[in-house]
Every structure is written in C-alpha cells, then in structure tokens.
Amino acid sequence: MKILVTGGLGFIGSHTVVELQNKGFEVVIIDDLSNSSEKVLDGIVAITGTKPTFEKFDLKEKSKVQDFFKRHSNIAGVIHFAASKAVGESVEKPLLYYENNIGTLVYLLQELSALQKANFIFSSSCTVYGQADIMPITENAPVKEAESPYGNTKQMGEEIIRDTCKVVPTLNAIALRYFNPMGAHPSAEIGELPIGVPQNLVPFITQTGVGLREQLSVFGGDYPTPDGTCIRDYIHVVDLAKAHVVALERLIGGNNSANYEVFNVGTGTGSSVLEAIKSFERVSGKKLNYKIVDRRPGDITTAYADTTKANTVLGWKAESTLDDAMKSAWDWEQKIRK
C-alpha cells in the first residue's frame, strides 16, 4: 500500500516514514525542505534499507498538489505533517502561518474528497486545549481560545477536517493531538535537526550539554508546581511515530467508529523542566549549565495527557521513559556534532 507523508523529512515525519517502511508500506514523501534536509533520506535508508520516493515541492502550489494526485491515484492513506510550527514566529507572522498551515490542508482535502476512499491522519497538538482546567487532559476537555496563531491553525485544521468528513462519507480521518515529542531514533541515524535557535526544550538542553550553547534559560521558577517550573508530557518520537501507523491501520482496516476521530498521544505522565534537566544529567553524566529567568509570555503551567482512549480504543501505548528518550536525544546530538 502506498502512503503519502507530507513533511516526511521533518523530525516526526522522518521517524514515521521509518515505522511505515518497517511495516511494509510503500512511502512517498512530499517536503519543501524549508525546515528539513534531504540528507535525512540517507538516515531512513540506513535504518530500513529502503529509499522512499521523494518529491520536493511546496504544498501551497495548488496545481502541483493536483498533479501529484493525478500521478499517484493509488494512494491508500495520507499522513499530514507539513506545517510551520514555531509559536513565537506565528505571533510575528500570522499570515504566513494561516497560508502555510490552512491553505495546504484545504488543497489536500480537496484531492482526497474526490477519491472513492481516502484515509487521512492529521498532525494536531495539545495546544488546542490551552491551559486545561483538569489534569490529566482527556479528549473531551474544552478547546479553548488559542494562545497563538500556530495553536489557532491546529484548532481550525481540526474543524476543517471535521466539517469535510460530515459531507464526504468516503473520507476517514483521525486527528492525533501530540503532547511534547522528543528524542531520536535509537540508531542515531535520524533525530531532531532544529534550524537556528531551537524552539523546543530538549534540543536546547542537548546543545547546551555539548557546548554549542553557553547556558540554558529556564523560563519561570515560580509556577504553582512542586518545583516551580512548567510541567509537560514528554513523549519519545518513536512511540509517537508508531501511533501514526496504528491510527492509519485503524482506518485502512475499517475499524474506526466514526469517519472523524480524535486521540491524545502522550505518556500520561507530567515532568517538570527541572526533572527533564535532571534526566539529561543522569543519562549524560554531565552537569548542565542553566539558570532560572523570567516567565515567557504564552507558556501554560501544566499539560499532560489522559491516554486512556489511545490505550484502549486505538490500542497504542507509549513504551519509553523520559530517560530513554533523553538518552536517544543525547546520542543523536553527540553524533551530529562529530
């Protein structure tokens, strides 16, 4: 079966391509390389022994999307990662985010709606919940007003898919709301490759650990949490990638209970920023140079998943610990610095 992975050379996309190929799927990647590198293909081949088909173009070019589906009429499923994802940048450049994250989704859904049967997995985010009132967060928690244009594009994306599924019964879709992906493939052949200053905590930790950055800033030490720092649900990227394959197999097998479903993808455990730093110090044997600075606007205090629905309905469960994920991130960081 042929699966299209958009943004398939990115962090989560590349790990998902590996898991798909390990399950025997034929993979076609579309990526414009705006936040990734074609060298990632070498890592995928090193792990799986198979080179996926790769097409370089921008999904904002509607005619190219139409042409792609004319040439690949036998696509059995689409996993859609391609999107801009930096919260801060989205505040500064909202129109870029609305065009890139919403326009491209619409173009894909237009093509899928014309097929006799289509299966679609959407890369969503726990940002749709904002600061949830109750922990852990279930899929029934209210979707709150977004804190950023990025978060808003994920909310709007889900709404667009849901509205489309209502009128296109041949379209089956699952939105996966990720918590905080981290880590790298255990082979250290692929991992997170942030361009410029990392937006996520873990690459900042590992870059500080390896000496690329002088010091890690911890934003806020006075939150109402046990150690005063924010709490997040850190999930190993390989576990997250496997969730996409399980979700896709659910749709291909016709096991979905509705043609639009939503699942949280996390570990169900919250870890503070200081706990993440301690995890790094354990797995690396190094002391990390960090200091606590002022809070950052838009950061929520606590977010971790209730994974009951993913565990019982989807039949997926995170297997790796925070230390497992941190060790893989550290192994990857050391490899790329060599």
ZAVO-564248 format. One record per residue (C-alpha): residue in one letter; x, y, z. Coordinates in pm, 1 decimal. Last residue first. Layout:
% residues N
rest, x, y, z
A, X, Y, Z
...
//
This chain:
% residues 338
rest, x, y, z
K, 3106.1, 1481.2, 1523.4
R, 2841.2, 1733.1, 1636.6
I, 2574.7, 1520.8, 1461.1
K, 2670.4, 1211.0, 1663.2
Q, 2681.0, 1385.9, 2000.7
E, 2334.5, 1533.3, 1947.4
W, 2193.5, 1196.0, 1838.3
D, 2327.6, 1014.8, 2146.4
W, 2187.0, 1295.6, 2365.5
A, 1840.2, 1274.6, 2206.9
S, 1844.5, 893.3, 2244.6
K, 1943.2, 929.7, 2611.6
M, 1663.3, 1182.3, 2668.5
A, 1400.8, 949.0, 2519.1
D, 1509.1, 654.6, 2732.8
D, 1537.1, 880.7, 3042.3
L, 1181.3, 1010.8, 2989.6
T, 1061.9, 650.9, 2968.4
S, 972.7, 462.0, 2650.2
E, 667.9, 241.3, 2590.6
A, 389.5, 480.3, 2488.9
K, 67.2, 285.1, 2437.3
W, -147.0, 208.2, 2132.0
G, -465.5, 3.7, 2100.5
L, -663.3, 286.7, 1940.2
V, -966.4, 233.6, 2165.3
T, -797.5, 119.9, 2488.8
N, -456.9, 290.5, 2501.1
A, -544.3, 593.0, 2285.7
K, -867.0, 646.1, 2484.2
T, -699.0, 603.3, 2824.2
T, -409.4, 838.8, 2740.9
D, -506.7, 1121.5, 2977.3
A, -241.6, 1362.1, 2867.7
Y, -18.4, 1612.9, 3040.5
A, -21.2, 1992.0, 3043.3
T, 81.9, 2224.5, 3326.5
T, 165.8, 2592.0, 3364.7
I, 92.0, 2736.1, 3020.5
D, 352.2, 2945.0, 2841.2
G, 202.0, 3238.3, 2648.0
P, 450.3, 3500.3, 2769.2
R, 782.0, 3360.3, 2895.3
R, 844.2, 3360.8, 3269.7
D, 1152.6, 3538.4, 3397.3
V, 1485.9, 3354.5, 3429.0
I, 1603.7, 3034.7, 3602.8
K, 1960.8, 2947.3, 3515.2
Y, 2119.8, 2653.0, 3342.0
N, 2464.0, 2496.1, 3298.7
L, 2402.6, 2121.5, 3282.5
K, 2612.8, 1885.2, 3490.5
K, 2727.1, 1585.1, 3285.0
G, 2682.8, 1208.0, 3338.7
S, 2488.2, 1200.4, 3011.3
V, 2190.5, 982.5, 3112.1
R, 2155.1, 1118.3, 3466.1
E, 2228.6, 1482.6, 3381.7
F, 1972.5, 1471.7, 3099.0
S, 1709.5, 1328.4, 3335.1
K, 1790.5, 1601.0, 3588.1
I, 1726.7, 1863.0, 3316.2
A, 1392.7, 1698.6, 3229.8
E, 1302.8, 1698.3, 3601.0
L, 1389.0, 2070.0, 3614.2
V, 1154.8, 2136.9, 3321.0
S, 879.8, 1946.9, 3501.8
S, 754.1, 1602.6, 3402.9
G, 388.7, 1507.2, 3355.5
T, 299.7, 1144.2, 3292.8
G, 16.5, 1024.4, 3069.0
T, 268.3, 920.3, 2805.2
G, 127.5, 1128.5, 2522.0
V, -85.7, 1097.0, 2209.5
N, -438.7, 1229.4, 2262.2
F, -685.7, 1086.0, 2011.1
V, -950.9, 1240.4, 1783.8
E, -1188.8, 1066.0, 1542.7
Y, -1362.5, 1160.7, 1218.0
N, -1521.9, 892.8, 998.3
A, -1680.0, 734.5, 1305.2
S, -1620.4, 407.9, 1495.6
N, -1291.6, 338.2, 1317.1
N, -1208.6, -28.3, 1249.8
G, -1226.1, -2.6, 870.4
G, -894.3, -185.0, 833.3
I, -739.6, 107.2, 643.0
L, -865.1, 346.8, 913.3
R, -727.0, 150.1, 1209.4
E, -406.4, 78.7, 1013.6
L, -356.0, 455.8, 980.9
A, -404.3, 508.2, 1353.8
V, -157.7, 226.7, 1436.7
V, 96.7, 375.1, 1193.7
H, 54.4, 722.4, 1340.7
A, 90.7, 588.2, 1696.5
K, 419.5, 422.6, 1593.5
A, 562.4, 765.5, 1510.3
L, 469.8, 891.5, 1858.7
D, 644.9, 598.9, 2024.8
V, 948.7, 670.3, 1805.2
V, 933.0, 1041.7, 1896.5
H, 959.4, 962.3, 2268.8
I, 687.2, 1151.8, 2454.8
Y, 737.8, 1437.0, 2703.2
D, 418.0, 1535.5, 2887.3
R, 481.8, 1884.5, 3022.4
I, 514.2, 2059.6, 3359.1
C, 633.2, 2418.0, 3398.9
T, 882.6, 2503.2, 3673.9
G, 815.4, 2590.9, 4040.4
D, 947.5, 2263.9, 4186.4
P, 615.0, 2112.2, 4300.1
T, 405.9, 2324.4, 4058.4
P, 232.6, 2662.1, 4110.7
Y, 479.2, 2840.9, 3878.2
D, 758.7, 3043.6, 4042.0
G, 1067.9, 2918.3, 3860.4
G, 994.4, 3080.3, 3525.7
F, 1155.4, 3034.4, 3184.1
V, 1453.1, 2804.8, 3232.9
S, 1737.5, 2957.2, 3030.4
L, 2001.6, 2706.8, 2919.1
Q, 2359.9, 2830.3, 2910.3
E, 2659.4, 2856.4, 2681.5
R, 2514.1, 2694.0, 2373.3
L, 2711.0, 2463.3, 2142.6
G, 2887.8, 2306.7, 2440.9
V, 2752.9, 1950.8, 2405.6
G, 2531.8, 1987.7, 2712.5
T, 2399.9, 2324.3, 2594.5
Q, 2305.7, 2170.5, 2258.8
T, 2146.8, 1877.2, 2445.4
I, 1934.9, 2102.7, 2667.7
F, 1834.1, 2332.8, 2380.5
P, 1743.6, 2024.9, 2174.5
V, 1523.9, 1914.9, 2469.2
L, 1343.3, 2242.3, 2538.5
N, 1192.5, 2314.9, 2198.0
Q, 1221.1, 2629.7, 1984.5
P, 1585.7, 2558.7, 1898.6
V, 1796.5, 2856.4, 1781.6
G, 1889.6, 2818.6, 1413.2
I, 1747.5, 2524.3, 1217.0
P, 1642.9, 2246.7, 1454.1
L, 1752.5, 1897.6, 1347.8
E, 1564.8, 1646.3, 1565.9
G, 1668.5, 1288.1, 1502.0
I, 1777.8, 1040.4, 1235.3
E, 2062.6, 784.8, 1214.5
A, 2109.9, 780.2, 1594.3
S, 2022.4, 405.3, 1582.5
P, 1788.8, 460.0, 1879.5
H, 1581.8, 700.9, 1663.3
A, 1571.4, 1041.5, 1828.1
G, 1434.6, 1210.6, 2138.7
M, 1146.6, 1449.7, 2196.3
P, 776.6, 1495.9, 2123.5
N, 576.9, 1708.0, 2369.5
F, 198.3, 1640.7, 2368.6
Y, 52.2, 1529.5, 2041.6
R, -314.0, 1561.8, 1945.1
L, -366.1, 1299.8, 1674.9
A, -650.0, 1387.1, 1438.6
I, -800.6, 1083.9, 1266.7
A, -975.4, 1096.1, 929.2
N, -1193.7, 882.8, 704.1
L, -1315.1, 1039.4, 378.9
T, -1571.2, 838.7, 178.0
P, -1856.4, 997.1, 379.4
V, -1769.9, 1343.2, 241.6
V, -2022.9, 1587.8, 391.8
K, -1955.2, 1539.6, 762.6
C, -1590.2, 1448.0, 694.4
T, -1533.6, 1795.2, 546.7
D, -1668.1, 1970.3, 857.9
R, -1445.4, 1755.2, 1081.4
I, -1138.0, 1818.3, 864.8
I, -1198.6, 2195.3, 862.2
E, -1260.5, 2199.4, 1239.0
E, -938.9, 2004.9, 1308.2
G, -740.1, 2246.2, 1092.2
M, -902.5, 2543.5, 1262.7
Q, -786.0, 2420.6, 1603.3
K, -436.5, 2342.1, 1469.0
T, -418.7, 2678.2, 1288.9
N, -525.3, 2851.7, 1612.0
G, -234.9, 2699.1, 1800.5
Y, 5.5, 2844.5, 1543.6
P, -177.6, 3180.1, 1551.8
S, -106.8, 3187.9, 1926.9
E, -276.0, 3141.0, 2266.1
A, -576.6, 2968.5, 2109.0
E, -921.3, 3016.4, 2262.7
K, -1000.7, 2697.9, 2446.7
V, -1090.4, 2350.9, 2318.8
P, -1290.2, 2203.7, 2606.0
A, -1163.5, 1876.0, 2753.3
N, -1340.6, 1579.0, 2590.3
E, -1014.7, 1433.5, 2454.1
T, -896.4, 1399.6, 2813.8
I, -636.3, 1618.9, 2985.1
P, -479.2, 1482.1, 3305.2
M, -537.0, 1719.9, 3468.4
I, -842.7, 1949.0, 3484.8
D, -887.4, 2314.7, 3387.0
A, -683.4, 2294.6, 3065.9
Q, -439.7, 2576.2, 2994.7
G, -473.9, 2583.8, 2615.4
Y, -658.5, 2270.9, 2496.1
V, -577.8, 2314.9, 2125.1
T, -207.3, 2337.4, 2221.0
C, -228.6, 1959.3, 2271.9
S, -141.1, 1934.4, 1905.5
S, -257.4, 1811.6, 1566.2
S, -77.8, 1612.1, 1295.6
F, -366.1, 1489.4, 1084.3
I, -406.4, 1130.7, 963.1
F, -614.1, 1088.3, 645.7
N, -766.2, 780.7, 482.1
A, -945.5, 820.1, 148.5
K, -1198.2, 611.3, -40.4
Q, -1353.2, 670.4, -384.1
L, -1127.9, 972.7, -427.7
A, -1257.4, 1326.3, -495.9
S, -1258.8, 1422.1, -127.5
L, -888.4, 1333.7, -109.0
E, -799.2, 1599.7, -367.1
Q, -998.2, 1874.5, -194.4
L, -862.2, 1756.9, 141.6
L, -504.8, 1808.3, 24.0
Y, -574.1, 2160.8, -107.0
V, -756.3, 2256.1, 215.6
L, -464.7, 2136.4, 431.2
T, -220.4, 2340.4, 219.6
G, -424.8, 2658.2, 266.6
I, -455.9, 2611.0, 644.4
N, -97.9, 2554.4, 764.3
N, 100.3, 2755.4, 508.8
E, -143.7, 3039.8, 443.7
Y, -253.3, 3078.0, 804.6
Y, 104.8, 3051.7, 930.7
L, 247.2, 3307.1, 685.2
L, -45.3, 3534.2, 769.0
P, 35.1, 3521.0, 1141.6
K, 399.4, 3631.1, 1107.9
E, 509.7, 3773.9, 1445.3
V, 275.1, 3561.3, 1659.8
S, 347.1, 3259.9, 1437.1
E, 721.4, 3310.1, 1488.1
G, 677.8, 3274.5, 1863.4
V, 473.0, 2952.9, 1835.6
A, 710.6, 2783.0, 1591.6
K, 530.7, 2509.3, 1395.5
S, 504.5, 2575.7, 1022.8
A, 325.4, 2285.6, 857.5
A, 386.6, 1961.1, 664.5
F, 286.1, 1674.9, 896.3
H, -4.2, 1521.6, 700.6
I, -23.4, 1143.0, 696.6
V, -206.7, 1040.1, 379.0
G, -353.5, 698.4, 302.3
A, -409.2, 437.9, 32.0
I, -260.6, 647.9, -252.8
N, -346.3, 471.3, -581.3
S, -407.5, 780.2, -797.9
H, -42.0, 883.9, -772.9
R, 17.9, 1076.0, -1098.9
K, -315.5, 1258.9, -1089.6
F, -270.6, 1306.4, -713.3
F, 65.8, 1477.8, -769.0
D, -74.4, 1699.9, -1046.7
Q, -343.0, 1836.3, -815.3
V, -83.4, 1909.7, -543.8
K, 139.7, 2075.3, -805.2
S, -151.2, 2292.0, -927.1
K, -221.2, 2400.8, -568.2
E, 127.2, 2537.9, -504.4
K, 99.0, 2589.6, -126.9
L, 205.0, 2224.1, -97.5
D, 560.9, 2334.1, -177.4
F, 767.1, 2090.6, -382.1
K, 1037.8, 1828.1, -348.0
E, 919.2, 1478.3, -432.8
F, 1077.0, 1182.9, -253.7
T, 1010.7, 812.5, -312.0
P, 1122.7, 620.2, -3.6
K, 1466.3, 456.2, -1.0
T, 1463.9, 114.4, 161.4
G, 1729.4, -49.9, 380.9
T, 1522.6, 47.1, 686.6
I, 1769.9, 216.4, 922.1
A, 2043.7, 329.7, 680.5
V, 1778.9, 418.7, 418.5
I, 1597.9, 649.3, 663.2
G, 1930.3, 809.1, 761.0
D, 2021.6, 868.3, 397.2
L, 1678.9, 1026.7, 334.6
V, 1753.9, 1270.5, 619.8
K, 2024.2, 1415.7, 391.8
E, 1741.9, 1591.1, 200.7
S, 1728.7, 1837.6, 488.7
S, 1447.0, 1987.8, 692.9
N, 1275.3, 2316.4, 777.2
S, 1210.2, 2468.6, 434.0
L, 1292.0, 2133.7, 269.0
D, 976.0, 2157.8, 50.1
D, 868.4, 1807.3, 153.0
I, 647.3, 1547.5, -17.4
I, 734.6, 1190.1, 76.9
V, 605.2, 873.5, -91.2
V, 610.6, 559.2, 120.9
E, 546.1, 194.6, 30.3
F, 418.3, 20.0, 343.6
G, 592.4, -293.5, 471.7
K, 557.8, -238.2, 846.1
N, 924.6, -131.3, 877.8
Q, 854.3, 112.2, 593.1
L, 574.5, 272.6, 795.4
E, 792.7, 289.7, 1109.8
V, 1077.1, 456.9, 918.2
V, 840.3, 704.7, 749.1
T, 702.8, 789.1, 1096.2
H, 1052.5, 873.5, 1221.1
S, 1102.4, 1100.1, 919.3
G, 769.4, 1277.4, 975.7
I, 830.5, 1345.0, 1345.0
F, 1150.4, 1543.7, 1285.4
G, 1099.4, 1660.8, 927.2
L, 1182.7, 1463.1, 611.0
G, 823.1, 1340.6, 572.4
G, 673.4, 1688.1, 567.5
T, 383.1, 1531.2, 380.7
V, 373.7, 1151.6, 411.5
L, 186.5, 982.0, 126.9
I, 120.0, 610.9, 178.1
K, 125.6, 344.4, -94.8
M, 0.0, 0.0, 0.0
//
